[in-house]
Amino acid sequence: MEKLSEKHTFLISLILGFIFLAVFPYIVWLLKPTQPLQVWILDNTVPTKDYREHKGLMWVLNHFKMNNELAGREFQYDTDYYGFFPVSKDNYHIRQLPMGDVSPDLIYIADTYGVYQEDYFADNLKGDRSSLIYGGLSETDLLKIEKKLRKYMTLIAEFNSLASPTSTDVRGRLEGLTGISWSGWIGRYFVDLTQGKEVPEWLVINYEKQYGEKWEFRGPGIAFVSEDDQVMILLQGLDIGSGGIAFSLEKSFEQEFSVQEPIPYYYWFEFVQPEKNTETIASYHLDVTESGLSKLKQIGLETTFPAIVRKKTDDFTSYYFASDFADNNKVPQWWQYWGIDIWKKWTTLDIKGQTDFFYWHGYVPIMKKILADIKLQQAQVGKTQY
């Protein structure tokens, strides 16, 4: 009986230990103060109800306890943004940025590429281009954004806020706000360039039209595409070394944003130039061979180029993310656990073609620092935590 009692005591202690480990992070998260925040999230690229272009951003806001001030609760993926709202295959509505005296603390332009006929609740597996339903950063939206820029306010814009279907005039004004100029070139890493897999059909068509030869690429590589549909392909092993494309913070910003190591990147990116009086927080580096370097020189591109540019003015602070940073459809279902961001950083594997590794090692700590700065700004204008 004594041995049985000891066994039961051990099992009870073990169970209680597991319960404590499961509940403790939630209690710690619950006890942390919540910061009310007015956020404008603009997402014009929501062809399906996965909300992937802003889902990663809202998870970060919720995990670090930035509550939707207007709603008095956590941010919800399907309601708390502006732009395109899918309803059914034949129905959608547009939620415009508000007018009036409401002044957001953070404006985040997540994606303005838009929604196209063949993408909207359709299986456009080939990535064919089709007619635009809605998209681009409109002059009306930009004007509303410009009117709200004020002291202690932060503006963040991501990849594809500048490209088509956004007009040239609107692009130029947004470039001025974010302190960059777009080269007209974008790129993406592909795990397999074989036609019919992940490569969009329009890219194949443009290549064959430009070079007069069939698309016969195989294996990993990077595709570069210009605003006028010029195409350049770099193959890994021939033009690109094992390093591929890597994201890294400039040395002077590593401690500020808590990102010390280069991070592989596997999705869309673009080439921008920082203007005077800006800070290049992070850059991309292409590991190219002599062959790859020669091809880049042909189209006027460099092997190292900005990934994050920050502009500080007397009125506001802006960031430009020259990539699809917030695009992540695999965020955890729950955010109410202290330390889950660190746990995911430790446990997420670097799998070629997947964005999860970059999300946890790069995007989350960078956004954590930006949100911490916003909290300080809120304290200066008298907004209190609760």
C-alpha positions as CSV (number, residue, x, y, z in Angstrom):
1,M,0.0,0.0,0.0
2,E,2.9,2.3,0.8
3,K,4.5,1.8,-2.6
4,L,1.1,2.2,-4.3
5,S,0.6,5.5,-2.4
6,E,4.0,6.7,-3.5
7,K,3.2,5.8,-7.1
8,H,-0.1,7.7,-6.9
9,T,1.6,10.7,-5.4
10,F,4.1,10.8,-8.2
11,L,1.4,10.5,-10.9
12,I,-0.6,13.3,-9.2
13,S,2.5,15.5,-9.0
14,L,3.3,14.8,-12.7
15,I,-0.3,15.7,-13.8
16,L,-0.3,18.8,-11.7
17,G,3.1,19.7,-13.2
18,F,1.7,19.4,-16.7
19,I,-1.3,21.5,-15.8
20,F,0.9,24.2,-14.3
21,L,3.1,24.3,-17.5
22,A,0.0,24.6,-19.6
23,V,-1.8,27.2,-17.5
24,F,1.1,29.3,-16.3
25,P,1.9,31.0,-19.7
26,Y,-1.7,31.9,-20.2
27,I,-1.9,33.4,-16.7
28,V,1.3,35.5,-17.3
29,W,-0.2,36.7,-20.7
30,L,-3.5,37.5,-19.0
31,L,-1.8,39.6,-16.3
32,K,0.1,41.7,-18.8
33,P,-1.5,45.2,-19.5
34,T,-3.4,45.7,-22.7
35,Q,-2.8,48.7,-24.9
36,P,-5.8,50.3,-26.7
37,L,-4.7,51.0,-30.3
38,Q,-6.5,52.5,-33.3
39,V,-5.2,50.8,-36.4
40,W,-6.0,51.1,-40.0
41,I,-5.1,47.9,-41.8
42,L,-5.6,48.2,-45.6
43,D,-5.9,44.9,-47.5
44,N,-7.2,45.0,-51.0
45,T,-6.0,41.4,-51.8
46,V,-8.5,39.1,-50.2
47,P,-9.8,36.7,-52.9
48,T,-10.7,34.0,-50.4
49,K,-11.5,34.0,-46.7
50,D,-8.1,33.0,-45.5
51,Y,-7.1,36.6,-44.9
52,R,-3.5,35.6,-45.3
53,E,-2.2,39.1,-46.3
54,H,-3.0,40.6,-42.9
55,K,-3.4,37.5,-40.7
56,G,0.2,37.5,-39.6
57,L,0.0,41.1,-38.6
58,M,-3.2,40.7,-36.5
59,W,-1.8,37.7,-34.7
60,V,1.2,39.9,-33.6
61,L,-1.1,42.7,-32.5
62,N,-3.2,40.3,-30.5
63,H,-0.3,38.4,-29.0
64,F,1.4,41.5,-27.8
65,K,-1.9,42.8,-26.4
66,M,-2.7,45.6,-28.7
67,N,-6.5,45.8,-28.5
68,N,-8.7,47.3,-31.2
69,E,-9.6,50.5,-29.5
70,L,-12.7,51.2,-31.5
71,A,-14.2,47.7,-30.9
72,G,-12.9,47.3,-27.4
73,R,-11.6,43.8,-28.0
74,E,-8.9,41.8,-29.8
75,F,-8.4,42.2,-33.6
76,Q,-10.5,39.8,-35.7
77,Y,-9.2,38.6,-39.1
78,D,-12.5,38.8,-40.9
79,T,-13.8,42.2,-39.8
80,D,-11.1,44.6,-38.5
81,Y,-9.5,45.8,-41.7
82,Y,-10.4,48.0,-44.7
83,G,-10.5,47.1,-48.3
84,F,-11.9,44.0,-50.1
85,F,-14.3,41.8,-48.2
86,P,-15.3,38.5,-49.9
87,V,-18.9,37.4,-49.3
88,S,-19.7,34.7,-51.9
89,K,-18.6,33.8,-55.4
90,D,-20.8,36.5,-56.9
91,N,-20.8,39.0,-54.1
92,Y,-18.3,41.2,-52.2
93,H,-18.2,44.6,-50.6
94,I,-15.6,47.3,-50.1
95,R,-14.9,48.9,-46.7
96,Q,-13.5,52.3,-47.3
97,L,-11.0,54.0,-45.0
98,P,-13.0,56.3,-42.7
99,M,-13.4,60.0,-42.8
100,G,-13.9,62.3,-39.8
101,D,-11.8,63.1,-36.8
102,V,-10.7,59.5,-36.0
103,S,-6.8,59.5,-35.9
104,P,-5.2,56.1,-36.1
105,D,-2.0,55.4,-34.1
106,L,-0.8,52.9,-36.8
107,I,-1.6,52.7,-40.5
108,Y,-0.5,49.4,-42.1
109,I,-0.9,49.0,-45.9
110,A,-0.7,45.2,-46.0
111,D,-1.4,44.6,-49.7
112,T,-2.9,46.5,-52.6
113,Y,-2.3,44.0,-55.5
114,G,-6.1,43.5,-55.7
115,V,-8.5,40.7,-56.5
116,Y,-8.9,39.3,-60.0
117,Q,-11.7,37.5,-61.7
118,E,-10.0,34.1,-61.9
119,D,-8.7,34.3,-58.4
120,Y,-12.0,35.2,-56.7
121,F,-13.3,32.0,-55.2
122,A,-11.9,30.1,-58.2
123,D,-9.2,27.5,-58.5
124,N,-6.7,29.6,-60.5
125,L,-4.0,27.1,-60.0
126,K,-2.1,28.2,-63.1
127,G,-1.9,31.8,-61.9
128,D,-3.3,33.2,-65.1
129,R,-3.8,36.9,-65.3
130,S,-7.4,38.0,-65.6
131,S,-9.5,41.2,-65.3
132,L,-9.2,43.2,-62.1
133,I,-12.2,43.3,-59.8
134,Y,-10.8,45.7,-57.3
135,G,-7.3,46.7,-56.3
136,G,-4.5,49.2,-56.2
137,L,-3.9,52.0,-53.7
138,S,-6.5,54.6,-54.7
139,E,-5.9,58.3,-54.6
140,T,-8.9,58.7,-52.2
141,D,-7.3,56.2,-49.7
142,L,-3.9,57.9,-50.0
143,L,-5.4,61.3,-49.4
144,K,-7.1,60.0,-46.2
145,I,-3.8,58.5,-45.1
146,E,-1.9,61.8,-45.8
147,K,-4.4,63.8,-43.8
148,K,-4.0,61.5,-40.7
149,L,-0.2,61.6,-40.6
150,R,0.7,63.4,-37.3
151,K,3.1,63.4,-34.4
152,Y,3.5,60.1,-32.6
153,M,1.9,58.2,-35.5
154,T,3.4,55.2,-37.5
155,L,2.9,54.3,-41.1
156,I,4.0,50.9,-42.5
157,A,3.7,49.8,-46.1
158,E,4.5,46.4,-47.5
159,F,5.4,44.9,-50.9
160,N,3.0,45.6,-53.7
161,S,1.8,48.9,-52.3
162,L,3.7,50.6,-55.2
163,A,3.3,48.3,-58.1
164,S,0.4,47.9,-60.6
165,P,-2.5,48.5,-60.4
166,T,-1.6,51.5,-58.2
167,S,-1.2,54.6,-60.4
168,T,2.1,56.3,-61.0
169,D,1.0,59.4,-59.3
170,V,-0.2,57.6,-56.1
171,R,3.0,55.5,-56.1
172,G,5.2,58.6,-56.2
173,R,3.4,60.2,-53.3
174,L,3.6,57.0,-51.2
175,E,7.3,56.8,-52.1
176,G,7.7,60.2,-50.7
177,L,6.0,59.3,-47.4
178,T,8.1,56.1,-46.9
179,G,11.4,57.6,-48.2
180,I,12.1,55.2,-51.0
181,S,11.9,54.9,-54.8
182,W,10.8,51.7,-56.5
183,S,13.0,50.3,-59.3
184,G,10.2,48.6,-61.0
185,W,11.7,45.2,-60.4
186,I,10.3,42.4,-58.1
187,G,11.5,38.8,-57.5
188,R,10.6,35.6,-55.9
189,Y,12.4,32.4,-54.9
190,F,10.8,29.2,-56.3
191,V,11.5,25.7,-54.9
192,D,10.7,24.2,-58.3
193,L,10.6,26.3,-61.5
194,T,9.0,23.4,-63.4
195,Q,6.0,24.7,-65.4
196,G,2.6,23.8,-64.0
197,K,3.8,23.7,-60.4
198,E,4.2,26.9,-58.4
199,V,5.3,29.2,-61.2
200,P,2.4,31.5,-62.4
201,E,1.5,31.0,-66.0
202,W,1.9,34.7,-66.8
203,L,5.6,34.5,-65.9
204,V,6.1,31.6,-68.3
205,I,4.2,33.4,-71.1
206,N,6.3,36.6,-70.6
207,Y,9.6,34.6,-70.6
208,E,8.7,32.7,-73.8
209,K,7.6,35.9,-75.5
210,Q,10.8,37.8,-74.5
211,Y,13.3,35.1,-75.4
212,G,11.5,33.2,-78.1
213,E,12.2,29.9,-76.5
214,K,10.3,27.3,-74.4
215,W,10.3,27.5,-70.6
216,E,12.3,24.4,-69.6
217,F,13.5,25.3,-66.2
218,R,13.6,22.8,-63.4
219,G,14.5,22.9,-59.8
220,P,15.0,25.9,-57.4
221,G,15.8,29.4,-58.6
222,I,14.8,33.0,-58.5
223,A,12.6,34.8,-61.0
224,F,13.0,38.5,-61.5
225,V,10.2,40.5,-63.2
226,S,10.1,44.1,-64.2
227,E,7.1,46.5,-64.3
228,D,7.0,46.1,-68.1
229,D,7.1,42.3,-67.8
230,Q,10.8,41.8,-68.6
231,V,12.0,38.5,-67.1
232,M,15.3,37.1,-65.8
233,I,15.8,33.7,-64.3
234,L,18.6,32.7,-62.0
235,L,19.0,29.0,-61.3
236,Q,20.3,27.7,-58.0
237,G,23.6,25.8,-58.6
238,L,24.3,27.6,-61.8
239,D,23.7,31.3,-61.0
240,I,22.9,31.2,-57.3
241,G,24.9,29.6,-54.5
242,S,23.7,27.6,-51.6
243,G,22.9,30.9,-49.7
244,G,20.1,31.8,-52.0
245,I,18.6,35.1,-50.8
246,A,19.2,36.1,-47.1
247,F,17.7,38.8,-45.0
248,S,19.8,40.5,-42.4
249,L,19.7,43.6,-40.2
250,E,22.4,46.2,-40.5
251,K,24.9,45.9,-37.7
252,S,23.8,49.1,-36.0
253,F,20.2,47.9,-35.7
254,E,20.7,44.3,-34.6
255,Q,20.4,45.0,-30.9
256,E,17.5,47.4,-31.4
257,F,15.3,44.9,-33.2
258,S,16.7,41.7,-31.5
259,V,17.7,40.0,-34.8
260,Q,21.3,39.1,-35.0
261,E,21.6,36.3,-37.6
262,P,20.9,36.3,-41.4
263,I,17.5,34.7,-42.2
264,P,16.7,32.8,-45.5
265,Y,13.8,34.3,-47.4
266,Y,11.6,32.4,-49.9
267,Y,8.8,34.7,-51.1
268,W,8.2,37.9,-53.0
269,F,10.5,40.8,-52.7
270,E,11.3,44.0,-54.6
271,F,14.1,46.4,-55.3
272,V,13.9,49.8,-53.8
273,Q,16.3,52.7,-53.3
274,P,16.4,54.6,-50.0
275,E,16.2,58.4,-50.3
276,K,18.2,60.9,-48.2
277,N,17.4,61.2,-44.5
278,T,16.3,57.6,-44.2
279,E,17.6,54.6,-42.4
280,T,18.2,51.2,-44.1
281,I,17.3,48.9,-41.2
282,A,17.7,45.6,-43.0
283,S,18.9,44.4,-46.4
284,Y,18.7,41.4,-48.7
285,H,21.8,39.7,-50.1
286,L,21.8,37.4,-53.1
287,D,24.4,34.7,-53.1
288,V,25.3,34.6,-56.8
289,T,28.0,33.1,-58.9
290,E,29.8,34.9,-61.6
291,S,27.1,33.8,-64.0
292,G,24.4,35.2,-61.8
293,L,26.2,38.5,-61.2
294,S,26.5,39.0,-64.9
295,K,22.8,38.4,-65.4
296,L,21.9,40.8,-62.6
297,K,24.2,43.5,-64.2
298,Q,22.4,43.1,-67.5
299,I,19.1,44.3,-65.9
300,G,20.8,46.8,-63.6
301,L,20.2,45.1,-60.2
302,E,22.6,44.7,-57.3
303,T,23.3,41.7,-55.1
304,T,22.6,43.7,-51.9
305,F,19.5,45.9,-51.6
306,P,17.2,47.3,-48.9
307,A,14.6,45.1,-47.2
308,I,13.4,47.6,-44.5
309,V,13.7,51.4,-44.8
310,R,12.7,53.7,-41.9
311,K,11.9,57.4,-42.3
312,K,11.6,59.7,-39.3
313,T,10.0,63.1,-39.6
314,D,8.8,65.7,-37.1
315,D,5.2,64.5,-37.8
316,F,5.4,60.7,-38.1
317,T,7.6,57.6,-38.5
318,S,7.3,55.4,-41.6
319,Y,8.6,51.9,-42.5
320,Y,8.7,50.3,-45.9
321,F,8.9,46.5,-46.0
322,A,10.1,45.5,-49.4
323,S,8.6,42.1,-49.1
324,D,5.4,40.2,-48.2
325,F,6.3,40.1,-44.5
326,A,2.8,39.7,-42.9
327,D,1.6,37.1,-45.4
328,N,1.3,34.0,-43.3
329,N,-1.6,31.6,-43.3
330,K,-0.1,29.3,-40.7
331,V,-0.2,31.4,-37.5
332,P,-1.2,29.5,-34.3
333,Q,-4.9,29.4,-33.6
334,W,-4.2,30.8,-30.1
335,W,-2.2,33.9,-29.2
336,Q,-3.0,34.1,-25.5
337,Y,0.2,32.4,-24.3
338,W,3.2,34.3,-23.0
339,G,6.4,33.2,-24.7
340,I,4.7,31.4,-27.7
341,D,6.6,33.7,-30.1
342,I,9.9,32.5,-28.5
343,W,8.8,28.9,-28.6
344,K,7.9,29.1,-32.2
345,K,11.2,30.7,-33.0
346,W,13.1,27.8,-31.4
347,T,11.0,25.0,-32.9
348,T,10.2,26.2,-36.5
349,L,12.4,24.6,-39.0
350,D,13.9,26.3,-42.1
351,I,12.1,24.6,-44.9
352,K,12.8,25.9,-48.4
353,G,9.8,27.6,-49.9
354,Q,8.1,28.1,-46.6
355,T,7.7,31.5,-44.9
356,D,7.2,30.3,-41.3
357,F,10.9,30.5,-40.4
358,F,11.3,34.1,-41.5
359,Y,8.0,35.0,-39.8
360,W,9.1,33.9,-36.4
361,H,12.8,34.8,-36.7
362,G,12.4,38.1,-38.5
363,Y,8.9,39.6,-38.8
364,V,7.7,38.9,-35.2
365,P,10.7,40.4,-33.3
366,I,10.8,43.4,-35.6
367,M,7.1,44.1,-35.1
368,K,7.5,43.6,-31.4
369,K,10.0,46.4,-31.3
370,I,7.9,48.7,-33.5
371,L,4.8,48.1,-31.3
372,A,6.9,48.8,-28.2
373,D,7.9,52.2,-29.8
374,I,4.2,52.9,-30.4
375,K,3.4,52.1,-26.7
376,L,6.0,54.8,-25.8
377,Q,4.4,57.2,-28.2
378,Q,1.0,56.5,-26.7
379,A,2.3,57.2,-23.2
380,Q,3.5,60.6,-24.5
381,V,0.0,61.5,-25.8
382,G,-1.7,60.2,-22.6
383,K,-3.2,56.9,-23.7
384,T,-3.2,54.5,-20.8
385,Q,-2.9,50.8,-20.6
386,Y,-5.6,48.7,-18.9
